[in-house]
Amino acid sequence: MAQTVGPTEDLPEAIGRLASDTTEMGIVVCDAFRYSCAGLFVPEPESARFAIESAGWAVTARAVLDRRVRDVIQRYVPIGDDMRRIAELRQAVSEYSRIADLSGHIADWSLVLAGQGDELLQRYAPDAPDILGMLISLVYQQMRGAFLVTAARNLEQAQVLVQRDEEVQEFSAALLVRLQYAIKQEPFAALPLQRLVMIATNIREVNASVVAICKGVLPASAVLSPPPVY
């Protein structure tokens, strides 16, 4: 990842390179999320360690990109749409860093569960593993969709991802209801089930960061408008 403004770059090139490096950060963080969730289904200590290490890498990447943003602003003194684009990318960097941190927590809890999360859910709520799988898959798709938003400021894609947040919330709520019921019914299993609650909550928060990236590029009217009716 480049760390300084190129000596011969003009402003559009500098912004383009910042967008590319921000998207690169998002790709690494997306992989960290995927690997952190893998440990819920099978023992994957190496995958969990990758996710935890990625959270540390993201701290450095954020510092580098924040410095790049300051360099671009100081050198070019951007205004108008250029300044807005830089602000959008800076927010995306912050949200990707948050996703990396959330993924690290998911990996930590997955390590403790030692690949038994799926089995634990099956024991107390037979349909919960399918709900968890759908939730993870949907949020992973949301993260991959965000690449187009940071790389190319794709407003149509941003609108789609914001609208799909409702679906994520529905899966998350369904899973949490089952987990909370199981905790009340099986107090001796409360600790591992509570870890699953925290994992589900963190997965939901990962999507909240994706939505924040998308809302950052959309005009207020597009964010507030209801989804289209087909």
C-alpha positions in Angstrom: 0.0 0.0 0.0 1.5 3.3 -1.1 2.1 5.8 1.7 2.7 9.2 0.2 1.3 11.5 -2.5 3.2 10.9 -5.7 5.4 13.8 -6.8 3.9 14.1 -10.3 0.3 13.2 -9.5 -2.6 15.6 -10.2 -5.6 15.7 -7.8 -7.8 13.1 -9.8 -4.9 10.7 -9.8 -4.2 11.2 -6.1 -7.9 10.6 -5.3 -8.0 7.5 -7.6 -5.0 6.0 -5.9 -6.6 6.7 -2.5 -9.8 5.0 -3.6 -7.8 2.0 -4.9 -5.8 1.6 -1.6 -9.0 2.0 0.4 -10.7 -0.7 -1.6 -7.6 -2.9 -1.1 -8.0 -2.5 2.7 -11.7 -3.5 2.3 -10.7 -6.7 0.4 -8.4 -7.8 3.2 -10.9 -6.9 5.9 -13.6 -8.8 4.0 -11.4 -11.9 4.0 -10.8 -11.5 7.7 -14.5 -11.5 8.3 -15.0 -14.6 6.3 -12.2 -16.4 8.1 -13.4 -15.3 11.5 -16.8 -16.9 10.8 -15.4 -20.1 9.5 -14.4 -21.1 13.0 -18.1 -21.3 14.0 -18.6 -24.5 12.0 -15.2 -26.3 12.1 -12.1 -25.9 14.2 -10.1 -23.3 12.2 -7.3 -21.8 14.5 -5.2 -20.7 11.5 -8.2 -18.9 10.0 -9.0 -17.3 13.3 -5.4 -16.1 13.8 -5.5 -14.6 10.3 -8.6 -12.6 11.2 -7.0 -11.5 14.5 -3.8 -10.5 12.8 -5.8 -8.6 10.1 -7.4 -6.5 12.8 -3.9 -5.4 13.9 -2.9 -4.8 10.3 -6.0 -2.6 9.8 -4.8 -0.3 12.6 -1.6 0.4 10.6 -3.5 0.6 7.3 -5.9 3.2 8.7 -3.0 5.3 10.0 -1.3 5.2 6.6 -4.4 6.1 4.7 -5.4 8.9 7.2 -1.9 10.4 6.6 -2.5 10.1 2.9 -5.7 12.0 3.2 -4.0 14.8 5.1 -1.3 14.9 2.5 -3.7 15.2 -0.4 -5.7 17.9 1.4 -2.6 19.9 2.3 -1.1 19.6 -1.2 -4.1 20.2 -3.4 -6.6 22.1 -1.1 -9.5 20.4 -2.8 -13.0 21.9 -2.8 -16.5 20.8 -3.8 -17.0 17.3 -5.1 -13.3 16.5 -4.8 -13.3 17.3 -1.1 -16.5 15.3 -0.7 -15.0 12.3 -2.4 -12.0 12.4 -0.1 -14.2 12.6 2.9 -16.2 9.6 1.7 -13.0 7.6 1.4 -11.8 8.7 4.8 -15.1 7.5 6.3 -14.7 4.2 4.4 -11.3 3.7 5.9 -12.7 4.2 9.4 -15.5 1.8 8.8 -13.2 -0.9 7.3 -11.0 -0.5 10.4 -14.1 -1.1 12.6 -15.1 -4.2 10.6 -11.6 -5.6 11.1 -11.9 -5.0 14.9 -15.3 -6.7 14.9 -13.9 -9.6 12.9 -11.1 -10.0 15.4 -13.7 -10.3 18.2 -15.7 -12.9 16.2 -12.5 -14.9 15.7 -11.7 -14.8 19.4 -15.1 -16.2 20.3 -15.0 -18.7 17.5 -11.7 -20.0 18.9 -13.2 -20.5 22.3 -16.2 -22.4 20.8 -13.7 -24.6 18.9 -15.9 -25.1 15.9 -18.9 -26.2 18.0 -21.0 -23.2 17.3 -23.1 -24.9 14.6 -23.6 -28.0 16.8 -24.6 -25.9 19.8 -27.2 -24.0 17.8 -28.6 -27.2 16.4 -29.0 -28.6 19.9 -31.2 -25.8 21.1 -32.7 -24.3 18.0 -32.7 -26.7 15.0 -33.3 -23.9 12.4 -30.7 -21.5 13.9 -27.7 -22.9 12.0 -29.4 -22.1 8.7 -30.3 -18.6 9.9 -26.7 -18.0 11.0 -25.4 -19.3 7.7 -27.7 -17.0 5.8 -26.8 -14.1 7.9 -23.1 -14.6 7.4 -23.5 -15.1 3.7 -25.6 -12.0 3.3 -23.2 -9.8 5.2 -20.3 -11.2 3.2 -22.1 -10.3 0.0 -22.8 -6.8 1.4 -19.1 -6.4 2.1 -18.1 -7.5 -1.4 -20.7 -5.1 -2.8 -19.1 -2.2 -0.9 -15.9 -2.6 -3.0 -17.8 -1.0 -6.0 -18.8 1.9 -3.7 -15.3 2.7 -2.5 -13.5 1.9 -5.8 -15.9 3.6 -8.2 -18.4 5.6 -6.2 -21.2 3.4 -7.6 -24.3 5.1 -6.3 -26.7 2.4 -7.6 -24.8 -0.3 -5.8 -24.8 1.8 -2.6 -28.5 2.2 -2.7 -29.0 -1.5 -3.2 -26.8 -2.3 -0.2 -28.6 0.2 2.0 -32.0 -1.3 1.1 -30.7 -4.9 1.9 -30.0 -3.8 5.4 -33.6 -4.6 6.3 -33.0 -8.3 5.3 -29.9 -8.4 7.4 -31.8 -7.0 10.4 -34.5 -9.7 10.0 -32.0 -12.6 10.0 -30.2 -11.1 12.9 -33.3 -10.6 14.9 -34.5 -14.1 14.2 -31.2 -15.6 15.4 -31.1 -13.5 18.5 -34.6 -14.4 19.5 -33.7 -18.1 19.3 -30.5 -17.6 21.3 -32.1 -15.6 24.0 -34.9 -18.2 24.4 -32.3 -21.0 24.6 -30.4 -19.1 27.3 -33.6 -18.9 29.4 -34.4 -22.6 28.9 -30.8 -23.9 29.4 -29.1 -21.8 32.0 -26.1 -24.2 32.2 -25.4 -23.6 28.6 -25.7 -19.8 28.9 -22.0 -19.0 28.6 -21.4 -20.5 25.1 -24.8 -19.4 23.9 -24.0 -15.8 25.1 -20.8 -16.0 23.0 -23.0 -16.7 20.0 -25.2 -13.7 20.9 -22.1 -11.5 20.9 -21.0 -13.0 17.6 -24.4 -12.4 16.0 -24.4 -8.9 17.3 -21.0 -8.2 15.9 -22.0 -9.6 12.5 -24.9 -7.2 12.5 -22.5 -4.4 13.3 -20.3 -5.4 10.4 -23.2 -4.8 8.1 -23.9 -1.5 9.9 -20.5 -0.3 8.9 -21.1 -1.4 5.3 -24.4 0.7 5.3 -22.5 3.6 6.8 -20.0 3.5 3.9 -22.9 3.5 1.4 -24.8 6.3 3.1 -21.7 8.3 3.1 -21.7 8.5 -0.7 -25.5 8.9 -1.3 -27.3 12.2 -1.3 -29.6 12.6 1.6 -32.7 12.2 -0.6 -31.6 8.8 -1.8 -30.9 7.6 1.8 -34.3 8.7 3.0 -36.4 7.5 0.1 -38.3 4.2 0.5 -37.2 1.1 -1.5 -38.9 0.7 -4.8 -42.0 -1.4 -5.1 -41.9 -4.0 -7.9 
